[in-house]
């Protein structure tokens, strides 16, 4: 029997628009959740002296079913869980962005300076938790390229999170003091270059050769799916660019997004 395509015209494009809309709707309330969870954590820090004083004056005393120490641990754990869940929502939203596959002829003029600033703001609370951040964007430049904003944001986001994760793995709780994630934008010879460098764990030569292989991941099970770098590279190739990664085990990694500059 001959197969008849019953797909309605424009359905695929409509679905893409719905998916992109959902990713934005996830990010908006999620930013509110991250902000308030971070603020609650700071406010709880101010309350610690009062709780500690109560514990000294009432040895073995309880507030409800818990001791002061147990309450502190539970509140800290709950707030950390909320912030971690928020990061997972960011990851889901980023994955949804990947489903937008508009053809090259629909690409428009995009400011990579704007893309970088927006993505760093999306990940601000996670980055503040694990590392210092240095951003170098010359104020007089917007670094224009021809492309799709959500896809380029996804590519840049992957490199930022990879760098932050490497710093967290190496320094743990000392990350905000010892870790450094540096983002630099530059232009020249008809190209726009976005560098993301970290002083995290770095990679061996053997690992560096494998990271472009789909489903290969150096992250613990459940934290990485091994698709970030392959997808990032695919997006850049779709935009006429390339991904260059250099790394030294124990010292850190530098990832370079190299894209054709938009010519007015």
Backbone as a ProteinNet text record, in pm:
[ID]
protein_1_A
[PRIMARY]
XXXXXXXXXXXXXXXXXXXXXXXXXXXXXXXXXXXXXXXXXXXXXXXXXXXXXXXXXXXXXXXXXXXXXXXXXXXXXXXXXXXXXXXXXXXXXXXXXXXXXXXXXXXXXXXXXXXXXXXXXXXXXXXXXXXXXXXXXXXXXXXXXXXXXXXXXXXXXXXXXXXXXXXXXXXXXXXXXXXXXXXXXXXXXXXXXXXXXXXXXXXXXXXXXXXXXXXXXXXXXXXXXXXXXXXXXXXXXXXXXXXXXXXXXXXXXXXXXXXXXXXX
[TERTIARY]
85.6	0	89.4	57.4	137.9	116.2	225.7	217.1	179.4	84.3	42.4	83.6	155	198.9	82.8	37.8	-76.1	-33	98.8	148.1	96.3	42.5	-8.6	105.9	91.5	197.3	226.9	354.9	394.1	392.2	352.2	341.3	477.1	582.7	714.9	764.5	744.7	788.8	710.7	580.9	500.4	549.8	585.5	635.3	765.9	851.7	976.9	949.2	852.3	820	767.7	687.7	635.7	750.1	844.5	957.2	1043	1070.8	1149.9	1075.8	945	864.5	868.6	863.8	869.4	1002.8	1112.3	1244.3	1250.9	1190.8	1188.7	1101.7	986.4	896.4	959.2	1045.4	1117.6	1219.4	1288.5	1395.1	1342.8	1227.3	1176	1145.5	1057.5	1033.4	1155.7	1239.4	1358.2	1455	1465.1	1550.2	1498.5	1367	1305.5	1337.6	1331.2	1361.6	1507.4	1599.1	1741.7	1769.8	1711.4	1735.3	1688.5	1568.6	1513.6	1581.6	1620.8	1693.2	1828.3	1896.5	2025.7	2007.8	1901.1	1875.8	1842.2	1764.1	1731.4	1857.5	1948.1	2073.3	2153.7	2155.6	2226.8	2157.7	2024	1950.2	1969.7	1972.3	1993.2	2131.5	2228.6	2363.7	2362.4	2279.4	2270.1	2206.6	2124.6	2057	2144.4	2253	2335.5	2381.1	2427.6	2470.7	2358.3	2235.4	2121.6	2097.8	2105	2083.4	2195.8	2318.7	2432	2423.8	2381.2	2364.3	2256.8	2148.2	2041	2093.5	2176.5	2232.4	2322.7	2399.3	2487.2	2405.1	2300.8	2218.2	2120.9	2095	2000.5	2064.6	2165.7	2232.9	2132.5	2134.2	2043.2	1900.3	1874.3	1739.2	1699.4	1568.8	1518.6	1418.7	1413.4	1310.6	1220.1	1106.4	1025.9	1097.4	1101.8	1167.5	1318.7	1376.3	1516.4	1599.8	1726.3	1821.7	1860	1925.6	1967.8	2061.4	2154.4	2248.8	2176.3	2076.9	2000.5	1920.7	1864	1788.1	1878.1	1996.8	2091.2	2128.5	2158.4	2197.8	2083.8	1960.4	1845.7	1812.9	1820.6	1792.6	1897.8	2025.2	2132.2	2114.8	2082.6	2063.7	1947.6	1837.4	1719.4	1749.2	1818.2	1850.5	1948.6	2047.4	2140.9	2068.4	1971.5	1895	1813.2	1755.6	1678.4	1769.2	1887.4	1979.8	2029.1	2057.6	2100.4	1989.3	1865.6	1751.2	1733.9	1760.9	1750.7	1850.1	1970.4	2071.2	2025	1959.3	1908.1	1799.1	1718.9	1616.2	1682.3	1792	1867.5	1913.1	1961.1	2008.8	1895.2	1777.9	1662	1624.8	1621.7	1588	1688.9	1817.7	1921.2	1901.7	1864.6	1840.5	1724.4	1621.1	1506.6	1548.1	1640.5	1687.3	1750	1811.1	1878.6	1780.1	1652.7	1553.4	1512.2	1555.2	1525.3	1626.9	1581.3	1674	1638.9	1631	1599.7	1711.2	1678.3	1780.4	1866.9	1982.6	2081.1	2025.9	1939.5	1889.2	1800.3	1754.8	1672.9	1757.8	1887.8	1974.2	1979	2000.1	2001.4	2126.4	2138.1	2251.6	2236.2	2337.6	2334.8	2455.6	2433.4	2542.9	2593.3	2715.7	2770.7	2799.1	2821.7	2837.2	2708.2	2594.9	2465.4	2440.4	2472.2	2454.5	2534.7	2660.2	2748	2693.9	2655	2604.2	2477.4	2387.1	2261	2284.7	2370.7	2395.2	2467	2559.5	2628	2528.8	2432.9	2331.4	2242.9	2208.5	2128.4	2197.2	2330.4	2406.5	2473.4	2436.6	2509.3	2513.8	2401.1	2397.7	2482.6	2484	2569.7	2716.4	2750.2	2889.1	2939.8	2856.7	2898.6	2924.7	2857.2	2870.1	3000.5	3055.6	3170	3298.7	3294.5	3417.2	3411.4	3528	3534.3	3512.7	3465.7	3436.7	3500.2	3576.7	3637.2	3585.1	3523.6	3464.5	3529.3	3581.4	3647.1	3573.9	3487.5	3413	3434.1	3512.8	3532.4	3398	3371.4	3240	3198.9	3295	3261.6	3222.5	3231.6	3204.9	3085.1	3003.9	2897.7	2925.1	3034.9	3080.6	2967.8	2927.5	2815.8	2853.3	2762.7	2778.3	2643	2643.7	2520.6	2482.4	2365.4	2333.2	2198.2	2182.5	2060.7	2095.9	2031.8	2070.9	2062.2	1953.3	1936.3	2041.4	2073.7	2173.3	2312.3	2348.8	2479.2	2485.5	2373.1	2367.8	2388.8	2330.3	2347.5	2494	2561.2	2701.9	2789	2769.7	2848.1	2818.2	2691.2	2650.6	2719.8	2731.5	2798	2941.5	3013.3	3153.3	3166.8	3075.3	3078.4	3053.5	2950.9	2917.8	3028.4	3085.8	3197.3	3314.1	3345.6	3455.2	3426.1	3303.5	3265.1	3266.4	3217.8	3217.7	3360.5	3453	3592.6	3655.2	3618.4	3668.4	3610.7	3481.2	3418	3479.3	3507.7	3567.4	3705.8	3781.4	3918.5	3924	3844.1	3858.7	3747.3	3633.4	3523.9	3477.5	3466.4	3417	3513	3638	3735.6	3727.5	3636.6	3622.9	3603.5	3514	3493.1	3618	3717.6	3842	3954.6	3963.2	4076.5	4042.1	3916.4	3877.2	3869.2	3894.6	3883	3833.2	3718	3662	3669.7	3741.6	3763.4	3694.8	3617.7	3549.1	3598.2	3649.7	3707.6	3652.2	3610.3	3564.9	3664.9	3696.3	3786.8	3745.5	3796.9	3762.7	3883.8	3890.8	3999.6	3997.6	4042.8	4052	3918.1	3810.5	3679	3622.2	3674.8	3628.4	3590.5	3501.5	3468.6	3508.5	3581.5	3634.4	3590.1	3534.1	3489.8	3570.2	3652.5	3736	3678.5	3672.1	3628.6	3740	3807.3	3919	3895.1	3944.4	3929.3	4060.4	4073.3	4190.2	4148.7	4058.9	4006.9	4094.6	4031.8	4105	4186.3	4140.4	4209.4	4188.7	4246.8	4230.2	4362.8	4376.1	4493.3	4479.7	4587.9	4583.9	4486.8	4482.8	4393.2	4247	4213.8	4076.7	4040	4133	4108.8	4072.3	4130.1	4099.9	3959	3899.6	3772	3651.4	3674.3	3561.9	3463.6	3504.7	3413.2	3330	3355.2	3280.3	3147.7	3034.3	2905	2898	2842.4	2818.1	2944.5	3059	3177.7	3176.1	3187.7	3182.8	3283.5	3345.3	3436.4	3364.7	3236.3	3161.6	3101.1	3071.6	3009.9	2878.1	2841	2716.3	2598.3	2511.8	2395.9	2417	2543.3	2570.7	2600.2	2651.3	2681.7	2635.9	2586.4	2538.6	2634.8	2747	2845.3	2802.7	2702	2654.1	2686.6	2730.7	2753.3	2851.4	2972.1	3074.1	3035.8	2988.3	2946.5	2837.6	2740.8	2634.2	2690.6	2776.2	2840.3	2916	2993.2	3070.5	2978.7	2869.9	2773.8	2711.5	2676.6	2617.6	2715.9	2841.2	2940.6	2967.6	2971.9	2991.8	2874.7	2753.2	2633.3	2640.9	2717.4	2732.7	2861.6	2928.7	3052.2	3171	3159.2	3266.4	3333.4	3416.4	3482.5	3505.3	3527.9	3554.3	3696	3776.2	3914.8	3928.5	3980	3994.9	4138.5	4198.9	4331.8	4323	4396.5	4386.5	4514.7	4540.4	4654.1	4605.3	4628.4	4578	4632.1	4541.3	4578.7	4587.8	4588.6	4607	4484.4	4404.1	4285.9	4265.3	4161.4	4119.5	4082.7	4114.1	4067	3989.7	3865	3781.2	3758.5	3771.4	3757.6	3644.4	3546.8	3442.9	3489	3511.7	3560.5	3451.8	3398.9	3284.6	3311.8	3251.4	3263.4	3194.3	3258.6	3202.7	3097.6	2990	2886.7	2944	2933.1	2981.5	2862.9	2850.1	2738.9	2750.8
-118.4	0	123.6	217.5	338.8	425.4	473.7	556.5	699.2	754.2	891.1	977.8	1085	1175.9	1265.8	1249	1327.5	1445.9	1471.9	1583.4	1714.7	1797.8	1925.7	2019.5	2098.5	2193.4	2288.6	2310	2404	2347.4	2219.6	2163.7	2159	2117.7	2105.1	2240.1	2344.1	2477.1	2526.1	2496.9	2536.1	2466.9	2338.7	2264.1	2324.4	2365	2429.8	2555	2633.8	2757.5	2728.7	2622	2583.3	2543.7	2463.6	2416.6	2533.4	2626.8	2744	2826.6	2840.1	2913.8	2849.1	2715.2	2643.4	2667.8	2668.3	2689.9	2827.9	2928.3	3062	3064.6	2996.5	2994.4	2922.3	2825.6	2759.3	2853.4	2929.3	3015.3	3130.7	3185.2	3301.4	3269.9	3171.6	3141.3	3080.1	3012.7	2952	3058.9	3170.2	3280.3	3334.6	3341.1	3386.7	3289.6	3160	3057.6	3068.9	3080.6	3090.7	3213.8	3327.9	3452.4	3442.9	3391.7	3385.4	3279	3168.2	3066	3120.5	3193	3253	3358.1	3438.6	3539.9	3475.6	3367.6	3297.7	3242	3193.9	3139.3	3249	3369	3481	3523.2	3529.9	3569.1	3467.3	3339.9	3236.3	3249.5	3292.5	3313.7	3419.7	3523	3627.7	3574.2	3470.6	3415.2	3317.7	3273.7	3172	3210.1	3334	3367.8	3349.2	3382.3	3366.7	3219.6	3135.4	2992.2	2931.8	2975.4	2922.2	2965.3	3089.7	3137.1	3057.1	3026.8	2946.2	2808	2750.6	2618.8	2618.3	2727.9	2738.5	2752.3	2832.6	2858.6	2745.7	2660.3	2549.8	2419.9	2369.9	2246.4	2131.6	2070.1	1958.1	1999.9	2130.2	2178.9	2161.2	2158	2137.3	2246	2272.4	2357.4	2264	2228.5	2123.5	1991.7	1907	1776.2	1778.9	1896.5	1901.1	1987.1	1949.6	2034.9	2149.8	2251.3	2366.4	2322.6	2234.8	2185.6	2114.5	2032	1960.2	2055.7	2159.5	2257.5	2329.8	2371.1	2439.1	2350.6	2224.3	2131.6	2110.1	2096.7	2071.8	2193.3	2312.9	2432.4	2450.4	2434.7	2445.3	2342	2219	2112.3	2141	2193	2222.9	2333.8	2438.5	2549	2505	2424.8	2373.1	2285.9	2206.8	2121.4	2204.7	2314.6	2402.6	2463	2509.4	2568.8	2464.8	2342.8	2236.5	2200.5	2194.6	2164.6	2274.5	2397.3	2509.5	2495.9	2449.5	2427.6	2319.2	2215.7	2109	2162.6	2257.2	2317.6	2395.3	2464.1	2534.9	2436.3	2319.8	2217.6	2169.7	2146.7	2103.4	2209.8	2336.2	2445	2453.1	2432.8	2434.8	2321	2203	2090.3	2119.4	2186.1	2220.7	2318.1	2408.8	2503.6	2431.2	2315.2	2241.4	2194.8	2183.1	2130.7	2233.1	2356.4	2458.5	2447.6	2411.5	2383.4	2467.3	2598.3	2685.2	2680.5	2681.3	2674.9	2800.6	2788.7	2895.8	3023.2	3010.3	3130.4	3214.6	3156.9	3231.5	3294.8	3272	3329.7	3481.5	3552.5	3697.6	3750.4	3883.7	3946	3928.7	3868.3	3840.3	3907	3967.9	4023.5	3916.6	3871.4	3770.4	3829.8	3960.5	4024.1	4009.1	4026.1	4011.4	3866.4	3774.2	3632	3592.1	3634.2	3599.2	3655.9	3782.2	3845	3775.3	3743	3679.8	3540.2	3462.5	3326.5	3328.5	3419.9	3430.1	3470.2	3554.4	3592.8	3473.2	3390.8	3271.1	3177.9	3170.1	3076.5	3144	3269	3349.1	3283.7	3230.2	3177.4	3050.7	2968.5	2849.6	2890.6	2985.9	3028.3	3091.8	3175	3237.4	3133.3	3021.4	2916.1	2838.5	2831.9	2742.9	2811.8	2940.4	2998.4	3150.7	3211	3352	3361.4	3475.9	3494.3	3623.5	3615.6	3733.2	3742.9	3854.3	3871.9	3992.3	3972.1	4079.1	4099.3	4202.4	4236.6	4385.2	4422.1	4563.6	4634	4741.4	4804.5	4863.9	4896.1	4960.1	4859	4730.3	4624.6	4539.9	4500.2	4404	4268.7	4256.7	4130.4	4061	4120.1	4066.1	3942	3845.5	3727.2	3697.8	3613.9	3569.8	3435.8	3431.3	3304.9	3300.9	3198.1	3174.5	3191.6	3287.5	3328.3	3214.6	3137.5	3030.7	2921.7	2888.6	2784.7	2830.7	2954	3004.6	3017.7	3053.4	3057.2	2920	2817.9	2680.6	2637.9	2671.9	2634.8	2700.7	2830.6	2902.2	2850.1	2825	2774.6	2643.4	2555.4	2426.4	2445.5	2536.8	2559	2620.6	2711.1	2774.5	2672.4	2589.9	2490.5	2386.1	2344.5	2249.7	2306.6	2434.8	2497.3	2507.9	2548.4	2560.9	2425.2	2322.1	2187.4	2138.8	2169.4	2128.4	2198.4	2325.3	2399.4	2342.3	2313.1	2256.6	2122.3	2040.3	1909	1922.3	2023.5	2039.6	2104.7	2209.3	2288.3	2267.5	2211.8	2190.8	2321.6	2325.6	2444.2	2562.7	2537.3	2645.9	2711.8	2663.5	2716.9	2867.2	2924.6	3070.2	3151.9	3090.4	3160	3125.3	2997.7	2952.7	2933	2909.3	2885.2	3015	3007.3	3124.9	3081.1	3130.8	3108.6	3241.2	3241.9	3366.2	3357.9	3460.9	3469	3594.5	3576.2	3687.6	3690.8	3808.8	3827	3913.2	3872.3	3949.6	3932.6	4020.5	4013.7	4051.6	3996.4	4028.5	3937	3989.8	3912.6	3850	3926.9	3878.4	3771.4	3756.5	3652.8	3713.2	3644.5	3675.6	3555.7	3581.3	3471.3	3486.7	3380	3376.2	3268.9	3311.1	3217.1	3194.7	3067.9	3030.4	2946.5	3000	2926.9	2907.9	2797.3	2767.4	2711.5	2716	2656.4	2532.5	2456.1	2335.6	2214	2098.2	1971.8	1951.6	2011.7	1988.2	1845.9	1815.4	1683.1	1630	1499.3	1435.9	1439.3	1413.6	1410.8	1304.9	1191.5	1082.8	1124.5	1190	1235.8	1344.3	1434.9	1544.1	1491.4	1377.3	1317.1	1258.1	1227.5	1157.8	1248.5	1373.1	1455.3	1492.2	1480.1	1509.9	1387.9	1277.1	1154.5	1157.1	1141.2	1143	1039.2	1080.1	998	970	1026	1014.9	1129.2	1097.6	1200.6	1169.7	1275.6	1261	1288.8	1327.3	1362.7	1238.7	1246	1131.9	1093.2	966.7	917.9	999.7	1042	1120.7	1270.1	1313.7	1457	1501.1	1411.1	1446.9	1337.9	1379.3	1280.2	1260.3	1334.4	1316.9	1376.1	1464.9	1524.2	1672.9	1732.9	1877.4	1925.5	1869.6	1913	1877	1754.1	1724.7	1818.7	1852.2	1943.8	2083.8	2126.9	2257.5	2268.3	2166.5	2166.9	2166.6	2089.9	2084.9	2222.3	2292.2	2425.8	2521.3	2517.1	2608.4	2579.4	2451.7	2416.6	2465.3	2457.1	2502.5	2652.7	2723.1	2867.2	2904.8	2806.6	2834.3	2858	2813.9	2834.5	2704.5	2711.2	2591.2	2601.2	2486.6	2477.5	2425.6	2501.6	2463	2448.6	2334.7	2310.5	2270.2	2339.3	2305.3	2281	2182.6	2149	2084.4	2105.6	2041.4	1981	1853.2	1782.8	1847.6	1878.5	1939	2090.1	2151.3	2296.7	2371.9	2308	2376	2356.7	2424.1	2408	2542.9	2560.5	2677.2	2629.1	2678.2	2645	2772.3	2762.1	2877.3	2855	2944.7	2948.9	3050.5	3005	3091.3	3100.4	3220.8	3239	3347.9	3336.3	3444	3570.5	3682.9	3810.7	3858.2	3915.3	3973.9	4098.7	4104	4221.3	4301.8	4425.9	4511.7	4550.8
0	0	0	-85.9	-95.1	28.8	86.7	205.8	167.4	236.2	211.9	328.6	300.8	405.9	446	570.3	617.6	703.5	707.8	787.8	732.7	817.4	773.4	739	631.8	596	711.7	738	841	981.8	995.7	1130.4	1199	1124.1	1183.9	1233.7	1151.5	1191.5	1313.1	1316.8	1432.4	1558	1543.8	1659	1709.1	1616.3	1655.6	1737.7	1692.3	1763.1	1903.5	1915.8	2046.5	2139.3	2085.6	2166.5	2213.9	2123.1	2160.4	2264.8	2247.5	2345.1	2482.3	2484.9	2612.8	2682	2605.5	2666.3	2731.1	2665.7	2725.4	2850.4	2844.2	2959.3	3078.2	3051.9	3160.8	3224.3	3141.2	3192.1	3277.8	3242.2	3315.5	3462.3	3493.4	3635.4	3702.7	3624.3	3683.3	3733.8	3660.9	3707.2	3840.6	3853.7	3979	4092.8	4064.3	4165.4	4210.6	4114.9	4148	4233.1	4193.3	4264.1	4409.1	4428.9	4563.7	4649.5	4589.8	4665.5	4711.5	4621.9	4658.8	4768.1	4757.8	4860.4	4994.9	4992.9	5116.9	5183.1	5100	5154.4	5224.7	5165.8	5228.7	5358.5	5356.1	5475.5	5588.3	5551.2	5652.4	5715.5	5634.8	5687.2	5797.3	5780.9	5883.3	6011.8	6000.7	6118.1	6196.7	6137.2	6201.5	6342.6	6366.8	6503.8	6606.3	6568.5	6660.4	6691.8	6589.5	6610.5	6694.8	6666.2	6742.6	6889.3	6913.3	7050.6	7123.5	7052.6	7112.3	7149.4	7061.4	7088.7	7210.3	7229.4	7346.7	7475.1	7468.8	7588.1	7620.5	7521.8	7543.2	7492.6	7562.5	7518	7506.1	7390.5	7368.2	7341.1	7344	7318.7	7172.8	7149.7	7014.4	6976.4	6847.6	6789.5	6709.6	6768.5	6708	6726.8	6624.5	6640	6618.4	6582.8	6543.4	6637.4	6650.4	6719.7	6627	6685.4	6605.4	6492.4	6524	6422.1	6309.6	6342.3	6241.4	6152.9	6215.2	6137.1	6038.5	6084.8	5996.1	5876.9	5904.6	5798.3	5699.3	5752.9	5665.9	5577.9	5635.7	5556	5447.3	5484.8	5384.5	5274.7	5314.5	5215.9	5123.1	5178.3	5096.5	4995.5	5040.1	4949.8	4841.1	4877.7	4777.3	4675.3	4722.1	4630.8	4533.5	4582.7	4494.8	4387.5	4428.5	4332.1	4231.8	4278.2	4187.2	4089	4138.4	4050.8	3947.5	3989	3896.1	3781.6	3814.9	3710.1	3613.4	3665.3	3578.9	3485.6	3533.7	3448.5	3334.6	3367.3	3262.8	3155.5	3199.7	3106.1	3016	3075.2	2996.4	2893.8	2937.6	2845.9	2732.4	2764.9	2662.1	2561.4	2612.3	2522.6	2428.3	2479.3	2395	2284.6	2319.2	2217.7	2098.1	2125.8	2018.3	1911.2	1948	1855.6	1750.5	1767.9	1668.9	1556	1437.5	1326.7	1204.3	1223.1	1111.4	1007.6	878.4	773.7	770.2	708.1	706.7	645.9	541.2	476.2	568	680	774.5	885	883.6	984.9	966.3	1075.1	1072	1141.1	1145.3	1212.1	1363.2	1425.3	1568.7	1634.5	1749	1827.9	1924	1902.4	1992.9	2131.1	2138.5	2269.3	2349.4	2281.9	2348.6	2387.3	2298	2326.8	2450.6	2455.2	2567.2	2697.6	2697.1	2820.1	2869.7	2777.6	2817.2	2874.6	2811.1	2859.8	2994.8	3012.5	3141.5	3251.6	3216.9	3315.1	3350.4	3250.8	3276.5	3375.9	3366.2	3449.9	3569.8	3595.5	3694.7	3832.3	3878.5	4014.1	4027.4	3924.6	3928.4	3924.2	3837.5	3824.7	3953.5	4016.9	4142.2	4250.8	4240.6	4340.9	4326.6	4203	4181.5	4138	4095.2	4040.5	4036.8	4018.8	3981.3	3830.4	3785.1	3643	3595.4	3485.5	3423.1	3280.1	3245.7	3112.6	3045.6	2925.8	2850.9	2718.1	2713.6	2592.9	2565.6	2465.2	2433.9	2415.4	2490.2	2489.7	2355.9	2271.3	2143.8	2035.7	2063.4	1965.3	2006	1906.7	1937.8	1872.9	1797	1739	1661.2	1546.9	1469.4	1388.3	1384.8	1300.2	1234.9	1132.9	1068.9	1130	1195.2	1259.1	1326	1406.8	1483	1629.6	1695.1	1830.5	1931.9	1929.9	2028.6	2011.7	1886.7	1862.9	1907.7	1876	1917.9	2070.1	2130.8	2276.7	2336.6	2273.3	2319.2	2311	2199.5	2182.2	2289.3	2309.8	2410.8	2551.1	2579.4	2711.3	2744	2645.5	2666.4	2714.3	2651.3	2686.5	2825.8	2860	2991.5	3101.8	3084.5	3187.1	3198.1	3086	3091.1	3171.8	3147.7	3220.2	3369.1	3402.8	3543.3	3613	3543.7	3602	3629.1	3537	3554.7	3675.1	3694.9	3810.6	3939.8	3938	4058	4093	3990.8	4015.2	4078	4034.7	4083.5	4221.5	4242.7	4365.4	4468.3	4426.3	4520.6	4582.3	4714.9	4784.5	4775.4	4735.8	4721.8	4584.2	4499.9	4364.8	4357.1	4440.2	4433.2	4466.2	4528.8	4560.3	4462.1	4424.4	4343.3	4195.7	4165.1	4026.7	3947.9	3818.1	3731.4	3593.8	3557	3424	3349.7	3239.2	3165	3027.9	2995.2	2866.1	2794.7	2672.7	2597.4	2455.6	2410.6	2273.2	2198.1	2074.3	1990.8	1845.2	1760.1	1617.9	1534.7	1413.7	1322.9	1202.2	1088	964.2	925.9	946.5	906.8	996.3	1117.3	1209.1	1344.1	1414.8	1552.8	1636.3	1744.6	1825.6	1970.9	2023.4	2162.6	2233.8	2328.6	2404.1	2543.4	2582.4	2716.7	2776.8	2878	2938	3087.4	3139.6	3282	3336.3	3468.2	3534	3612.1	3550.6	3613.5	3592.7	3584.2	3580	3453.4	3341.8	3216	3166.3	3051	2989.9	2937.4	2940.5	2881.5	2728.9	2659	2512.9	2463.4	2532.3	2492.6	2506.8	2617.6	2639.4	2538.8	2510.2	2416.8	2278.2	2241	2110.4	2105.3	2222.7	2226.5	2249.3	2292.3	2337.4	2226.5	2100.9	1990.3	1951.2	2017.7	1990	2066.5	1996.9	2066.3	2178.3	2291.5	2411.1	2492.3	2449.2	2533.6	2634	2762.7	2865.8	2976.3	3027.9	3141.4	3273.4	3265.5	3386.3	3450.6	3580.5	3649.1	3584.7	3599	3541.9	3594	3501.7	3539.7	3529.1	3515.4	3506.4	3364.5	3282.9	3144.5	3049.9	2930.8	2834.4	2718.2	2717.6	2611.1	2478.1	2477.6	2353.1	2343	2453	2454.1	2348.6	2346.8	2251.4	2107.3	2078.7	1941.4	1890.8	1974.7	1933.8	1913.7	2004.8	1992.7	1860	1829.2	1704.9	1583	1590.2	1480.3	1455.8	1561.7	1549.2	1482.9	1526	1470.4	1322.7	1286.6	1145.2	1061.3	1117.6	1047.9	1021.9	1106.1	1091.6	1018.6	961.2	889.4	980.4	1105.2	1202	1241.1	1343.4	1392.5	1542.8	1603.5	1746.8	1766	1837.9	1866.7	2018	2061.8	2205.7	2236.3	2332.3	2380.3	2530.4	2579	2720.4	2769.8	2897.8	2963.4	3093.9	3109.3	3226.9	3355.2	3444.6	3571.4	3569.5	3449.7	3440.2	3389.2	3304.4	3253.6	3104.8	3052.5	2913.3	2853.8	2724.6	2650.6	2529	2515.4	2400.3	2319.9	2188.6	2100.5	2000.8	2001.9	1898.8	1793.6	1671.7	1564.4	1457.4	1434.1	1343.9	1240.4	1120.9	1022.8	1071.7	1055.8	1098.6	998.9	1048.7	963	895.8	766	691.2	641.3	688.6	649.3	502.2
[MASK]
++++++++++++++++++++++++++++++++++++++++++++++++++++++++++++++++++++++++++++++++++++++++++++++++++++++++++++++++++++++++++++++++++++++++++++++++++++++++++++++++++++++++++++++++++++++++++++++++++++++++++++++++++++++++++++++++++++++++++++++++++++++++++++++++++++++++

